[in-house]
Amino acid sequence: MRGLPRDLHPVAWWLWAIGLATAASLTTNPLVLLIIVGVVAFVVSFRRADHPWARSFRFYVWLGVIAVVLRVLWRVILGGGYPGEVVLDLPEIPLPDFVNGVRLLGPVTREALLAGLYDGLRLATLVICVGAANSLANPKRLLRSLPPALYEIGTALVVAVTVLPQFTQSIARVRAAQALRAGDTGRVKRLRRFLVPVLEDTFDRSLALAAGMDTRGYGRSGEASVAARRLTGGLLLGGLCGVGVGVYAMLDQTAPRLLAAPMLATGVLVAAAGLVAAGRRVQRTRYRPDRWRAPEIAVVVVGLTVAGLGWWVSHHQVLIAYPLLTAAPEVSVAALAAALLGLAAVLVTPPPAVLR
């Protein structure tokens, strides 16, 4: 199944990362979340190619660390609101009566800090999963794989996604250039000499990418009549309304069941019809289109299985998925299997192609 070295289909990597992110969103167990982070880092280290966007994973890791720190600080600043053992007794700042229920500083309990740590770790895991998909998937090939109806949106998304990889490249170039010349040694002036060229080079390269894609016809629309545009807009708007009502009914158990799964399925079908109708007016060709093979299908199955196991643990092992703040978290066999199953992506995929 692994075969010769080649780059995997970008959609397959995104679906795998979304599956792991779904499992992470269904738990606050720090042990499970840390295992998922380790699995994601392991897969990225073994399956990312030697492309510029593949080097941005560590920045997503730092974003995750910042998210954890900010979440804990948020609990400290707002006092937490969790009863328990006080570990940090800060003076409380009085607030006006119209913000009743909000407390600024004050005693901070151990349970409040743990709650902030668990929530921040879950958010960090989601950010790292997105960073893994961005590091493993080729954004330009991802644009080629989008449906014709989403091609204009995909062009903007590709430009936005490539900003962070371009940022990493700019940092390396500016560091190398500044190492060859002397300059200000003060912290403030040195930081200004570093940030200004990095940001300027990053945005210049992203705008150059957008201009190059525009000159090659990316996002070009064909001619369509007024009736066709109205039909397409009506189908997309109706599908969006159906999906919104269906999702609300699925979450609200008091809503009529007829508005839940049936309305959601109808909205998805109508939206799909609108995408097909909108894609007919976009004329474009594909050179060497990416094909789905056995490794791609296996990676998607791994991601969906991880998401399914995470959903099962969150509904049948609630204390494992959402541990109490007053007890040490535990891990069951199902939760451990859901977290470690993502490693199978290394076994079922070929090694990445090496640039020469």
C-alpha positions as CSV (number, residue, x, y, z in Angstrom):
1,M,0.0,0.0,0.0
2,R,2.8,2.4,0.8
3,G,4.6,2.2,-2.6
4,L,7.1,4.6,-4.0
5,P,7.8,8.0,-2.4
6,R,5.1,10.6,-3.4
7,D,3.0,13.3,-1.9
8,L,-0.3,12.2,-0.6
9,H,-3.6,13.8,-1.7
10,P,-4.0,17.0,0.4
11,V,-7.6,16.4,1.1
12,A,-6.7,13.1,2.7
13,W,-4.4,14.7,5.1
14,W,-7.0,17.4,6.0
15,L,-9.6,14.8,6.7
16,W,-7.2,12.8,8.9
17,A,-6.4,16.0,10.9
18,I,-10.0,16.9,11.2
19,G,-10.7,13.4,12.6
20,L,-8.1,13.8,15.3
21,A,-9.3,17.4,16.0
22,T,-12.9,16.1,16.4
23,A,-11.7,13.5,18.9
24,A,-9.8,16.2,20.8
25,S,-12.8,18.5,20.9
26,L,-14.9,15.8,22.6
27,T,-12.7,15.5,25.7
28,T,-10.9,17.6,28.3
29,N,-8.7,14.7,29.5
30,P,-5.2,16.1,29.5
31,L,-3.6,12.6,29.1
32,V,-5.6,11.9,26.0
33,L,-5.0,15.4,24.6
34,L,-1.2,15.1,25.2
35,I,-1.2,11.7,23.5
36,I,-3.0,13.2,20.4
37,V,-0.5,16.0,20.3
38,G,2.4,13.5,20.4
39,V,0.8,11.4,17.7
40,V,0.3,14.4,15.4
41,A,3.9,15.5,16.0
42,F,5.2,12.0,15.2
43,V,3.2,11.8,12.0
44,V,4.3,15.2,10.9
45,S,8.0,14.5,11.5
46,F,7.9,11.3,9.4
47,R,5.5,12.4,6.6
48,R,6.1,16.0,5.9
49,A,7.9,16.9,2.7
50,D,10.7,19.3,2.1
51,H,8.4,22.2,1.1
52,P,8.3,25.7,2.6
53,W,4.9,25.2,4.1
54,A,6.0,22.0,5.8
55,R,8.3,24.0,8.1
56,S,5.5,25.9,9.8
57,F,4.4,23.2,12.3
58,R,6.5,24.5,15.2
59,F,4.8,27.9,14.9
60,Y,1.5,26.2,15.5
61,V,3.0,24.4,18.5
62,W,4.0,27.7,19.9
63,L,0.5,29.1,19.2
64,G,-0.9,26.1,21.2
65,V,1.4,26.9,24.1
66,I,0.3,30.5,24.0
67,A,-3.3,29.4,24.0
68,V,-2.8,27.3,27.2
69,V,-1.0,30.2,29.0
70,L,-3.7,32.7,28.1
71,R,-6.4,30.4,29.2
72,V,-4.9,29.9,32.6
73,L,-4.2,33.6,32.9
74,W,-7.9,34.3,32.1
75,R,-8.9,32.1,35.0
76,V,-6.6,34.0,37.3
77,I,-7.7,37.4,36.2
78,L,-11.4,36.6,36.4
79,G,-11.1,34.8,39.7
80,G,-12.0,31.3,38.3
81,G,-15.5,30.9,39.8
82,Y,-14.7,27.3,40.9
83,P,-15.0,26.5,44.6
84,G,-12.2,24.5,46.2
85,E,-8.8,24.8,47.7
86,V,-7.3,28.3,47.3
87,V,-3.8,28.3,46.0
88,L,-3.4,32.0,45.1
89,D,-5.0,34.6,47.3
90,L,-5.1,37.8,45.3
91,P,-6.8,41.0,46.3
92,E,-10.2,41.4,44.6
93,I,-10.8,44.6,42.6
94,P,-14.4,45.9,43.2
95,L,-16.5,46.4,40.0
96,P,-19.7,48.3,39.4
97,D,-23.1,46.8,40.0
98,F,-24.0,46.5,36.3
99,V,-21.3,43.8,35.8
100,N,-22.8,41.6,38.6
101,G,-21.5,38.1,38.4
102,V,-18.0,39.1,37.0
103,R,-15.1,39.1,39.5
104,L,-11.7,40.7,38.8
105,L,-8.9,38.9,40.5
106,G,-9.6,37.6,44.0
107,P,-8.9,34.1,45.4
108,V,-7.9,31.5,42.8
109,T,-8.6,27.9,43.5
110,R,-6.8,24.8,42.3
111,E,-9.9,23.7,40.4
112,A,-10.1,27.0,38.5
113,L,-6.5,26.6,37.4
114,L,-7.1,23.0,36.3
115,A,-10.2,24.0,34.4
116,G,-8.2,26.7,32.5
117,L,-5.4,24.2,31.9
118,Y,-7.8,21.5,30.5
119,D,-9.7,24.0,28.3
120,G,-6.5,25.6,27.0
121,L,-4.9,22.2,26.3
122,R,-8.0,21.2,24.2
123,L,-7.8,24.4,22.2
124,A,-4.0,23.9,21.7
125,T,-4.6,20.4,20.4
126,L,-7.1,21.7,17.9
127,V,-4.6,24.4,16.7
128,I,-1.8,21.8,16.4
129,C,-4.1,19.5,14.4
130,V,-4.8,22.3,12.0
131,G,-1.0,23.0,11.8
132,A,-0.3,19.4,11.0
133,A,-2.8,19.5,8.1
134,N,-1.2,22.7,6.9
135,S,2.3,21.2,7.1
136,L,1.4,17.9,5.4
137,A,-0.9,19.0,2.6
138,N,0.2,21.0,-0.4
139,P,-2.0,24.1,-0.4
140,K,-1.6,24.6,-4.2
141,R,-2.7,21.0,-4.9
142,L,-5.5,21.5,-2.4
143,L,-6.7,24.4,-4.6
144,R,-6.8,22.1,-7.6
145,S,-8.9,19.6,-5.7
146,L,-11.6,22.0,-4.8
147,P,-15.0,21.8,-6.5
148,P,-15.4,24.4,-9.3
149,A,-18.0,26.3,-7.4
150,L,-15.6,26.9,-4.5
151,Y,-12.7,27.9,-6.7
152,E,-12.8,31.6,-6.1
153,I,-13.0,31.1,-2.4
154,G,-10.2,28.5,-2.6
155,T,-7.9,31.1,-4.2
156,A,-8.3,33.4,-1.3
157,L,-7.9,30.6,1.2
158,V,-4.7,29.4,-0.4
159,V,-3.2,32.9,-0.3
160,A,-4.2,33.2,3.4
161,V,-2.9,29.7,4.3
162,T,0.5,30.4,2.7
163,V,1.1,33.5,4.8
164,L,2.5,31.6,7.7
165,P,4.8,29.4,5.6
166,Q,6.1,32.5,3.8
167,F,6.6,34.0,7.2
168,T,8.9,31.2,8.3
169,Q,10.9,31.6,5.0
170,S,11.2,35.3,5.5
171,I,12.5,34.8,9.0
172,A,15.3,32.5,7.7
173,R,16.3,34.9,4.9
174,V,16.3,38.0,7.1
175,R,18.3,36.3,9.8
176,A,20.9,35.1,7.2
177,A,21.1,38.6,5.7
178,Q,21.5,40.4,9.1
179,A,24.1,37.9,10.2
180,L,26.3,39.2,7.3
181,R,26.1,42.9,8.2
182,A,26.5,44.9,11.4
183,G,23.7,46.9,12.9
184,D,22.0,48.2,16.0
185,T,22.7,46.0,19.1
186,G,19.8,47.4,21.2
187,R,16.8,45.1,21.8
188,V,14.2,47.6,20.5
189,K,16.1,48.7,17.4
190,R,17.2,45.2,16.6
191,L,13.6,43.9,16.9
192,R,12.5,46.7,14.5
193,R,15.2,45.9,12.0
194,F,14.1,42.3,12.1
195,L,10.2,42.6,12.1
196,V,9.9,45.2,9.4
197,P,11.7,43.3,6.6
198,V,10.1,40.0,7.7
199,L,6.6,41.3,7.5
200,E,7.2,43.2,4.2
201,D,8.8,40.2,2.6
202,T,6.0,37.9,3.7
203,F,3.2,40.1,2.4
204,D,5.1,40.8,-0.9
205,R,5.5,37.1,-1.6
206,S,1.8,36.3,-0.7
207,L,0.6,39.2,-3.0
208,A,3.0,37.9,-5.7
209,L,1.4,34.5,-5.4
210,A,-2.1,36.0,-5.7
211,A,-1.0,38.0,-8.8
212,G,0.5,34.9,-10.4
213,M,-2.6,32.9,-9.8
214,D,-4.8,35.6,-11.2
215,T,-2.7,35.9,-14.4
216,R,-3.1,32.2,-14.9
217,G,-6.9,32.3,-14.8
218,Y,-7.5,31.0,-11.3
219,G,-11.0,31.9,-10.2
220,R,-12.1,32.8,-13.7
221,S,-15.9,32.5,-14.1
222,G,-17.7,31.6,-17.3
223,E,-20.8,33.3,-18.6
224,A,-24.1,32.5,-17.0
225,S,-27.6,33.8,-17.5
226,V,-29.6,35.7,-14.9
227,A,-31.9,32.7,-14.4
228,A,-29.0,30.4,-13.8
229,R,-27.5,32.8,-11.2
230,R,-30.8,33.1,-9.4
231,L,-31.3,29.3,-9.4
232,T,-27.8,28.8,-8.0
233,G,-28.2,31.4,-5.4
234,G,-31.6,30.1,-4.3
235,L,-30.3,26.5,-4.0
236,L,-27.3,27.6,-2.0
237,L,-29.4,29.9,0.3
238,G,-32.0,27.2,0.8
239,G,-29.4,24.6,1.6
240,L,-27.7,26.9,4.1
241,C,-31.0,27.5,5.8
242,G,-31.8,23.8,5.9
243,V,-28.5,22.9,7.4
244,G,-28.8,25.6,10.0
245,V,-32.3,24.5,11.1
246,G,-31.2,20.8,11.1
247,V,-28.1,21.5,13.2
248,Y,-30.2,23.6,15.7
249,A,-32.8,20.8,15.9
250,M,-30.1,18.2,16.5
251,L,-28.7,20.2,19.4
252,D,-32.1,21.2,20.9
253,Q,-33.9,18.1,22.0
254,T,-37.1,20.0,22.5
255,A,-37.4,20.8,18.8
256,P,-39.6,18.5,16.6
257,R,-37.7,15.6,15.3
258,L,-38.9,16.3,11.8
259,L,-36.7,19.3,11.8
260,A,-33.6,17.4,12.9
261,A,-32.0,14.7,10.7
262,P,-34.5,15.0,7.8
263,M,-34.1,18.8,7.5
264,L,-30.3,18.4,7.8
265,A,-30.2,15.8,5.1
266,T,-32.4,17.9,2.8
267,G,-30.3,21.0,3.4
268,V,-27.1,19.1,2.5
269,L,-28.7,17.7,-0.7
270,V,-30.0,21.1,-1.8
271,A,-26.6,22.7,-1.0
272,A,-24.9,20.0,-3.1
273,A,-27.2,20.7,-6.0
274,G,-26.4,24.4,-5.7
275,L,-22.6,23.7,-5.8
276,V,-23.1,21.5,-8.9
277,A,-25.1,24.2,-10.6
278,A,-22.6,26.9,-9.6
279,G,-19.7,24.7,-10.8
280,R,-21.0,24.5,-14.3
281,R,-20.3,28.2,-15.0
282,V,-16.6,27.9,-13.9
283,Q,-14.5,26.7,-16.8
284,R,-11.0,25.4,-15.9
285,T,-8.8,22.5,-16.8
286,R,-6.6,20.3,-14.6
287,Y,-3.1,19.1,-15.5
288,R,-2.3,15.7,-13.9
289,P,-5.2,15.6,-11.5
290,D,-4.6,14.1,-8.1
291,R,-6.1,10.6,-7.9
292,W,-7.3,8.8,-4.8
293,R,-5.5,5.6,-4.2
294,A,-5.3,3.0,-1.4
295,P,-3.1,5.1,1.0
296,E,-5.4,8.1,0.7
297,I,-8.5,6.0,1.5
298,A,-6.6,4.4,4.4
299,V,-5.6,7.7,5.9
300,V,-9.2,9.0,5.7
301,V,-10.5,5.8,7.4
302,V,-8.0,6.3,10.2
303,G,-9.2,9.8,10.8
304,L,-12.8,8.9,10.7
305,T,-12.2,5.9,13.1
306,V,-10.4,8.2,15.6
307,A,-13.3,10.6,15.5
308,G,-15.8,7.8,15.9
309,L,-14.0,6.3,18.9
310,G,-13.7,9.8,20.5
311,W,-17.5,10.2,20.1
312,W,-18.1,6.8,21.7
313,V,-15.9,7.6,24.7
314,S,-17.5,11.0,25.2
315,H,-21.0,9.4,25.3
316,H,-20.3,6.1,27.1
317,Q,-17.3,7.0,29.3
318,V,-18.1,10.5,30.4
319,L,-15.8,10.5,33.4
320,I,-12.9,9.4,31.1
321,A,-13.7,12.1,28.5
322,Y,-14.4,14.8,31.0
323,P,-12.5,14.0,34.3
324,L,-13.5,15.7,37.5
325,L,-11.3,18.6,38.7
326,T,-11.1,17.0,42.1
327,A,-9.6,13.7,41.0
328,A,-6.6,12.6,38.9
329,P,-7.6,11.9,35.2
330,E,-7.7,8.3,34.0
331,V,-7.4,6.7,30.6
332,S,-9.5,3.7,29.4
333,V,-8.5,1.3,26.7
334,A,-11.0,2.9,24.2
335,A,-9.6,6.4,24.9
336,L,-6.1,5.2,24.5
337,A,-6.9,3.4,21.3
338,A,-8.6,6.5,19.9
339,A,-5.6,8.6,20.6
340,L,-2.9,6.2,19.4
341,L,-4.8,5.0,16.3
342,G,-3.7,8.2,14.4
343,L,-0.2,6.6,14.3
344,A,-1.5,4.2,11.6
345,A,-1.2,7.1,9.1
346,V,2.6,6.5,9.1
347,L,2.2,2.8,8.3
348,V,-0.3,3.1,5.5
349,T,1.2,6.1,3.6
350,P,4.3,6.3,1.4
351,P,7.2,8.5,2.3
352,P,7.1,12.0,0.9
353,A,8.8,12.9,-2.3
354,V,12.2,14.5,-1.8
355,L,12.9,17.8,-3.6
356,R,16.1,17.8,-5.6
